[in-house]
Amino acid sequence: MNVDAVERYSRQILFAGIGEEGQRRVLDAHIAVVGCGALGSFHAAALARAGVGRIRIVDRDYVELSNLQRQWLFDESDAAEALPKAIAAQRQIARINSGVRVEAEVADLTPENADELLDGADLILDGADNFETRYLLNDWCVRASIPWIYGGAVASYGIAMPVVPGRTSCFACVYPEGPSGAQPTCETAGVLGSLTAIVASLQVSAALKWIVTGEVSPGITTVDVWSGDVRRIVQPAPNPQCRCCGRREFRWLERGHRAPISMCGRNAVQIHECSRPLDLAELATRLRPLGEVRVNEFALRFEAPPYLLTAFADGRVIVKGTTDPGVARSVYARYIGG
């Protein structure tokens, strides 16, 4: 480390758990953040301030005004421009720490692109908003023997858990199947920004400990910031009968095409047509006679009241104004094509 780095990270170096050698490991680390919303934006900022040398941010979404209450890296100008979150985060981090290499990937994590987006990372932080992505992430990490840190937050309740393949239970050990029936979301139950900061801090702390020591503290931490209740639950040992880490059946990596996803807290559905890349300029020309169009190098927004469509060059379209995948498919077919 040069003199400037020693000064910048001096308070972290003074911490006995890290020290100067630990800080060197942090500077050499590569961490991927999957999802750059309430949790992921905090992850990215905290990792950059800690000096993690390479951060890859994977996010499929764009910044909206309602994000600013809890998504720490964004401001009003990002929302006004409807910038993709990964791009907005990359720009903000460049102002926070120019010595950090940030790779912005405006993409949805799928079985087809997981190797490309995650390969080379020392550890992955979960900032996703749906169980499908987490099961996919868990399968990929167990297969690749890469640790990841699960986190979730809604209303005033949050949870964090490390997954280290071969050492701890995996996500599928703890949650063999996804939840059934309607579940609370940020849209239906709200969420406190203070909660997301706590959960993301637990995840980042676990990530730094792994990078510095090669160890984590196994356990499931739950917190309710409204009641003040904090619990540490013993994390089960790996289950030999677990379909993922026990039997090594990676069904979420074999699913191929992603079904439409109702997006947490958004009154929106994502249609993922990765096999149909979009020419945004051509699409803008086609849609302008039908309504208001805003387009930049990253995305196109088209208002067709009561719906708002945001299209990305990789073929994804977010249909805002419904949580019904069937309705979203119909709107997609009407304006993008069947």
C-alpha positions in Angstrom: 0.0 0.0 0.0 1.1 3.5 -0.7 1.0 6.4 1.7 -2.4 7.6 0.5 -3.9 4.1 0.9 -2.6 3.8 4.5 -4.1 7.2 5.3 -7.5 6.5 3.6 -7.9 3.1 5.3 -6.2 4.0 8.6 -9.2 3.4 10.8 -9.9 0.1 9.3 -6.2 -0.9 9.6 -6.3 0.0 13.3 -9.1 -2.6 13.8 -7.4 -5.7 15.2 -9.4 -8.0 13.1 -8.1 -6.5 9.8 -4.7 -4.8 10.3 -2.4 -3.9 7.4 -2.2 -7.4 6.0 -5.9 -7.7 6.1 -6.3 -4.4 4.3 -4.1 -5.7 1.5 -6.4 -8.6 1.1 -9.3 -6.3 0.9 -7.6 -4.2 -1.8 -7.0 -7.4 -3.8 -10.5 -8.8 -3.5 -13.2 -9.1 -6.1 -16.8 -9.1 -4.9 -20.0 -9.3 -6.9 -23.2 -7.6 -5.8 -26.3 -9.2 -7.3 -29.1 -6.6 -7.1 -28.4 -3.0 -6.5 -31.6 -1.9 -4.7 -31.9 -1.2 -1.0 -29.4 -3.8 0.1 -27.1 -3.9 -2.9 -26.7 -0.1 -3.1 -25.5 -0.2 0.5 -23.2 -3.2 -0.3 -21.6 -1.4 -3.2 -21.0 1.9 -1.3 -19.7 0.1 1.8 -17.3 -2.1 -0.2 -16.0 0.8 -2.1 -15.3 2.8 1.1 -13.6 -0.3 2.6 -11.3 -0.5 -0.4 -12.4 -3.7 -2.1 -10.4 -3.5 -5.3 -12.9 -4.8 -7.8 -16.7 -4.7 -7.5 -19.1 -6.1 -10.0 -22.6 -4.8 -9.8 -25.4 -6.8 -11.5 -28.8 -5.3 -11.7 -31.7 -5.3 -14.1 -33.6 -2.2 -12.9 -33.6 1.6 -13.2 -33.8 4.3 -10.5 -37.2 5.7 -9.5 -38.2 8.4 -7.1 -39.6 5.8 -4.6 -36.2 4.2 -4.4 -34.5 7.2 -2.7 -36.0 6.5 0.7 -33.8 3.5 1.2 -31.4 3.0 -1.7 -28.2 4.7 -0.6 -26.2 5.4 -3.7 -28.9 7.3 -5.7 -30.2 10.8 -5.9 -32.9 12.8 -7.6 -31.0 13.3 -10.8 -30.6 9.5 -11.2 -34.4 9.1 -10.9 -35.1 11.9 -13.3 -32.9 10.3 -15.9 -34.2 6.8 -15.1 -30.6 5.6 -15.1 -30.0 1.9 -14.7 -29.1 1.3 -11.1 -25.8 -0.4 -12.0 -24.7 2.6 -14.0 -25.8 5.1 -11.4 -24.0 3.2 -8.7 -20.8 3.0 -10.8 -20.9 6.8 -11.3 -21.4 7.5 -7.7 -18.7 5.1 -6.5 -16.2 6.8 -8.9 -16.8 9.9 -6.8 -16.4 8.1 -3.5 -13.3 6.1 -4.3 -11.6 6.4 -7.7 -9.2 3.7 -6.8 -11.9 1.0 -6.9 -12.6 -0.8 -10.2 -16.4 -1.0 -10.6 -18.0 -3.1 -13.4 -21.6 -2.2 -14.1 -23.7 -5.0 -15.6 -27.2 -4.0 -16.6 -28.6 -7.5 -16.7 -30.9 -10.0 -15.1 -29.0 -13.0 -13.6 -30.1 -16.1 -15.5 -28.8 -19.6 -16.0 -27.4 -18.6 -19.4 -25.4 -15.6 -18.2 -24.5 -16.6 -14.6 -21.0 -17.9 -15.5 -20.2 -14.7 -17.4 -21.5 -12.4 -14.7 -20.2 -14.2 -11.6 -17.0 -16.0 -12.6 -13.9 -14.7 -10.9 -15.6 -13.3 -7.8 -14.2 -14.3 -4.4 -17.6 -13.8 -2.8 -21.1 -12.7 -3.8 -23.5 -10.5 -1.9 -27.2 -11.0 -2.3 -29.2 -7.9 -3.0 -31.9 -9.7 -4.9 -35.7 -9.2 -4.4 -37.0 -12.7 -5.3 -36.5 -16.3 -4.3 -35.9 -17.4 -7.9 -32.7 -15.4 -8.2 -31.5 -16.6 -4.8 -32.0 -20.3 -5.6 -30.2 -19.7 -8.9 -27.4 -17.9 -7.0 -27.2 -20.7 -4.4 -26.9 -23.4 -7.1 -24.2 -21.5 -8.9 -22.2 -20.8 -5.8 -22.4 -24.4 -4.5 -21.4 -25.8 -7.9 -18.5 -23.3 -8.1 -17.6 -23.5 -4.3 -17.9 -19.7 -3.9 -19.3 -18.2 -0.7 -22.3 -15.9 -0.8 -24.2 -13.9 1.9 -28.0 -14.1 1.8 -30.0 -11.1 3.0 -33.7 -10.0 3.0 -35.7 -7.1 4.3 -39.4 -6.1 4.4 -41.3 -3.8 6.6 -39.3 -3.8 9.9 -38.0 -7.4 9.7 -34.7 -8.5 8.2 -32.5 -11.6 7.9 -28.9 -12.4 7.0 -27.1 -15.7 6.6 -23.7 -16.7 5.2 -23.5 -19.7 2.8 -20.0 -21.3 2.5 -20.2 -24.4 0.4 -18.9 -27.4 2.2 -18.8 -25.6 5.6 -22.3 -24.3 6.2 -25.8 -25.2 5.2 -26.8 -23.8 1.9 -29.9 -21.8 1.1 -31.7 -24.9 -0.2 -30.9 -26.7 3.1 -32.7 -24.0 5.1 -35.4 -23.3 2.5 -35.9 -26.6 0.5 -38.9 -25.0 -1.3 -39.8 -21.4 -1.9 -42.6 -19.8 0.1 -46.1 -20.7 -0.9 -49.0 -18.2 -1.3 -48.8 -14.4 -1.1 -45.9 -13.0 0.8 -45.4 -9.5 2.1 -43.4 -7.2 -0.2 -42.0 -3.7 0.0 -45.1 -2.6 -1.9 -47.7 -4.3 0.3 -45.9 -3.9 3.7 -43.4 -1.1 3.1 -39.9 -1.2 4.3 -37.8 1.0 6.6 -34.5 2.4 5.3 -32.9 1.8 8.6 -33.6 -1.9 8.4 -32.0 -2.3 5.0 -28.9 -0.5 6.3 -28.6 -3.0 9.2 -29.1 -6.1 7.1 -26.7 -4.9 4.4 -24.2 -4.0 7.1 -24.3 -7.6 8.5 -23.7 -8.9 5.0 -20.8 -6.6 4.3 -19.2 -7.4 7.7 -19.4 -11.1 7.0 -17.9 -10.5 3.5 -15.0 -8.6 4.9 -14.3 -11.2 7.5 -14.2 -13.9 4.9 -11.9 -11.9 2.6 -9.5 -11.1 5.5 -9.6 -14.4 7.5 -11.2 -17.1 5.2 -13.8 -17.6 7.9 -17.4 -16.6 8.7 -19.5 -16.8 11.8 -22.2 -19.3 10.8 -25.6 -18.4 12.0 -28.9 -16.9 10.9 -29.4 -13.3 12.2 -32.9 -11.8 12.3 -33.7 -8.3 13.4 -36.9 -6.3 13.9 -35.9 -2.6 14.1 -39.4 -1.6 15.2 -39.6 -3.9 18.2 -35.9 -3.9 18.8 -35.8 -7.7 18.7 -32.5 -9.2 17.5 -31.9 -12.9 17.4 -29.0 -15.2 16.4 -30.2 -18.6 15.4 -27.9 -21.6 15.1 -27.4 -22.3 11.4 -28.0 -26.0 10.6 -25.1 -28.1 9.4 -25.1 -29.1 5.7 -27.9 -31.6 5.0 -26.5 -34.7 3.2 -30.0 -35.1 1.6 -30.2 -31.5 0.4 -30.9 -31.6 -3.3 -28.3 -28.9 -4.0 -25.2 -29.3 -1.7 -26.0 -32.9 -0.8 -27.1 -34.5 -4.0 -25.7 -31.8 -6.2 -28.8 -31.4 -8.3 -28.6 -27.8 -9.7 -32.1 -27.6 -11.0 -32.1 -23.7 -11.0 -29.1 -23.7 -13.3 -30.9 -26.0 -15.7 -34.2 -24.1 -16.0 -33.1 -22.0 -19.0 -35.7 -19.3 -19.9 -36.9 -17.2 -17.0 -40.6 -16.8 -16.5 -42.2 -13.4 -16.0 -41.3 -12.0 -12.5 -43.5 -9.8 -10.4 -41.0 -7.2 -9.0 -40.9 -6.6 -5.3 -42.4 -3.2 -4.3 -42.8 -2.0 -7.9 -46.4 -2.9 -9.1 -44.5 -4.2 -12.1 -43.6 -7.4 -14.0 -40.4 -8.2 -15.8 -40.6 -10.0 -19.1 -37.3 -11.6 -20.0 -36.7 -12.3 -23.6 -32.9 -12.8 -23.7 -33.2 -14.5 -27.0 -34.7 -11.3 -28.6 -32.2 -8.4 -28.2 -33.9 -5.0 -28.9 -32.7 -2.2 -31.1 -33.7 0.7 -28.9 -33.5 3.4 -31.6 -35.7 1.4 -33.9 -38.1 0.7 -31.2 -38.3 4.4 -30.3 -39.1 5.3 -33.9 -41.9 2.7 -33.9 -43.4 3.7 -30.6 -43.3 7.5 -30.8 -46.6 7.8 -32.8 -48.3 5.8 -30.0 -47.2 7.8 -26.9 -44.3 9.5 -25.0 -40.9 7.9 -25.5 -37.7 8.6 -23.7 -34.6 6.8 -24.8 -30.9 6.9 -23.9 -28.0 4.5 -24.5 -29.1 2.2 -21.7 -32.9 1.9 -21.9 -36.1 3.1 -23.5 -39.2 4.2 -21.5 -42.7 4.3 -23.2 -45.8 5.5 -21.5 -49.0 3.7 -22.5 -51.4 4.6 -19.6 -52.1 2.9 -17.3 -48.8 1.2 -18.1 -45.2 2.3 -18.3 -42.8 0.1 -20.3 -39.0 0.2 -19.8 -37.1 -1.8 -22.4 -33.4 -2.8 -22.3 -31.2 -3.8 -25.2 -30.8 -7.3 -23.8 -34.5 -8.0 -24.5 -35.9 -7.4 -21.1 -39.0 -5.2 -20.6 -40.4 -4.1 -17.3 -44.1 -3.5 -17.5 -45.2 -1.1 -14.6 -48.9 -0.9 -13.7 -49.7 -4.5 -13.0 -48.5 -7.5 -11.0 -50.3 -10.0 -13.2 -47.8 -11.8 -15.5 -50.6 -12.5 -18.0 -51.5 -8.8 -18.3 -47.8 -7.9 -18.6 -47.4 -10.5 -21.4 -50.4 -9.0 -23.2 -49.0 -5.4 -22.9 -45.6 -6.7 -24.1 -47.0 -8.4 -27.1 -49.1 -5.3 -28.0 -46.2 -2.8 -28.0 -43.0 -4.9 -28.4 -44.2 -7.8 -30.4 -45.5 -11.4 -29.8 
